[in-house]
Amino acid sequence: MVPVEISARHIHLCREDVEALFGKRCKFRLLKKLSQGKDFAAEETVDVEYNDQEIKGVRVVGPERKKTQLELTLSDAYRLKADIPIRVSGNVDKTPGFRIVGPAGVVVKKEGMIVAQRHLHVSPEDAEKLGLKSGDQISVVCGGSGERELVFHRVEVRVQEGFKLAVHIDVDEANAAGIKTCGVGKLLIDN
């Protein structure tokens, strides 16, 4: 059994974009720590624009990244009328661009909008015990109640030092499985 965590829409920002959106002296204020490594939800939010559509109050997730990346759901993509690819976090090449509006300015990105691929965070030690490596794809059975139980296939394995064992799905996927805040899943691994 493994924890199943829900990832809501959010944005990761590079330093240059942080300064343009919030000012040169910006240091994000902690709203809450997240389960993986040094990740945290910041109190700060931005608005994002695409195709004359807007989503207000998109949460900033820190720490800063090398590249700015906006993670949305397929429902958000429909709302924005955007063809957003499903990608592993960090893989933003040839993805749609968008505008970011912050309290101190506006940034226009040429790429960086994705729907995050569902994935399993796992430490190297746990990966070895489970016979997994980064890039493997597994299936996970999850559901808030037996009536909504689903099997999610193509769950990308991400191995990294400091990771805690957890599956991440987005809000659309959680709703489909009847998971309200956090859930529990069962890994299906062919070894």
N, C-alpha and C positions, 0 to 999 in steps of 0.2 A: 504494500500500500504506500501511496505517496501523496503529499499535499498537492491540491490543485488550487492555484491562485489566479485571480482575475486581473487582467491588465486593462485598465481604461485608457481612452485616448490620452496621449501625452506627447511632449516634445523634449528632445535632448538638444542642447545648444553648444556650439563651439564658443571659445572665448571672444572672438571677434564679434559674433552675433549678440552675445551677452552684453557687451559694451555698447553696441549700437541700439539695442532694445531697452536696456536698463541703466546705462551710464557706466563710465569707466571704473567707478569704485564699487560696483555692484558685487555683493556677496549674498548668495541665496540664503533665505531664512528657512530653517527646517520646519516642515509641517509634520512629517513622520518618516521614520526609517523604513526602508523596504527590506525584503528578506534576503536579497542577493548582494553580497560584498558591501561596498560603500554606497550603494544606490539609496537615494532618498527622494521623497516628494517634497518639492519646495512650496512655500506659500505663494510664490509668484506664478502668475498666469499670463498668457498672451492670447491675442485673437489671431486666427489664421483665415486667409482669404484665397479663394480659387473660383474661377468662372463666375464672377460677380456674386458668389455665395460666401457666407462667413460662418465660422464656428467660434463663438466667444468663450473665453475662460479655459483655454487649453492649459492643463497643468504642466509646469516645468519639472523635469526629473533630472536631478544631479547625480554625480558630479558632472562637470563639463566634459564634452566629448571632442574628438578631433574634427568630426563633421556634424553639422546640424541634421537632425532626423526627426520627422514628424510621423508618429505611429497612430493610425486611425483604424476604424473597423470598416467592414464592407458597407454597413448601414451609413456610416459617414461618407463613404465614397459615393453612394447613391445620392445622398443629400447634396454633395458638392458637384455632382455630375462629372465625376473624375474616374478615369480608368487607372486605378491604383493597383500595382502588383503586390502579390503576397511574397514577402521576402524575409530571410533571416535578418535579424537586427544587425545593422552596420553595412548591409549590402544595398546602397542607395544609387548605384550607377544606373543611368538611363531611366530614372523614375521621374514622375511629374514634379515640377517646381511649384512654388506657392509664395504668398506674401505673409509676413509675420508683422503684427502690429503690437508694439510694446509701449510702455509709458514714456520712453525717451526717444522713440524713433521707429522707423519701418525698415525691414530687411526683405529683399526679394531674393529668393533661392531659385536656382535653375534646376535643382533636383533635390530629392530627400524625402518625398512623401511615400510611405509604404503602409501596407497592412502586415503586421508582424506574423510570421509563421509560428504556429503553435510549437512549443519547444519544452524540453526537459533540461533543467539546470542540474548538473551533477559534478561533484568533486572528483578529482582523479582517483582517489581511494575508492569511492563508491562506484565509479565507472568500472574499475578493475574487478570489483566484487560482482558486478552485474554483467560483465563481459561486453561493455559498451565502449565506443570511442566517438569523438566529435564527428558529426556528419552522419552518423547512423540515423535511421528512421525506425521508430517503434510505434506501437499502438497503445492507447490508454483507454480503459473503461472508466467512465465517470458519469455522475448524475446526482442531482440533489435528492431525488427520490426514485424508487424503482420504476415509476411510470415514465420518467424522462431520461432514463439511463441511455447513454450513447457510447459508441466506440469511436474515438478520434484516431484516425490513421494519419500517417505521415507526420508524426511528432518528431521534430528535429532534436537530436541529442547535442547538447553543448557542454563540453567538459572544460572546467577551468578551476584553478586553485581558488579557494574561498567560496565557491558555490555551495549552496545547501540544496539538497534534493528537493525539487519541486517542479511541477508542470505548470507552465504559464499558457493560459488561453485568453482570448479577448472577450469583451462583454457580449458580443453576439453569440459566441460559442457557449458561454456560460448560461445565457438565457435559454438557448436550445436544450441544454442539459438540465435546466432547472436548478442551477447553482446560484445562490443569492450573494454570498460574500466569499466564502472559501469552501472548498470541498475536499474530497478524498477520492483518489483514483487507484486503479490497479494496472500496473505495467504489464503489457503483453510483449515478451521478448522472445524471439526465436534465436536460440544459441545452438 
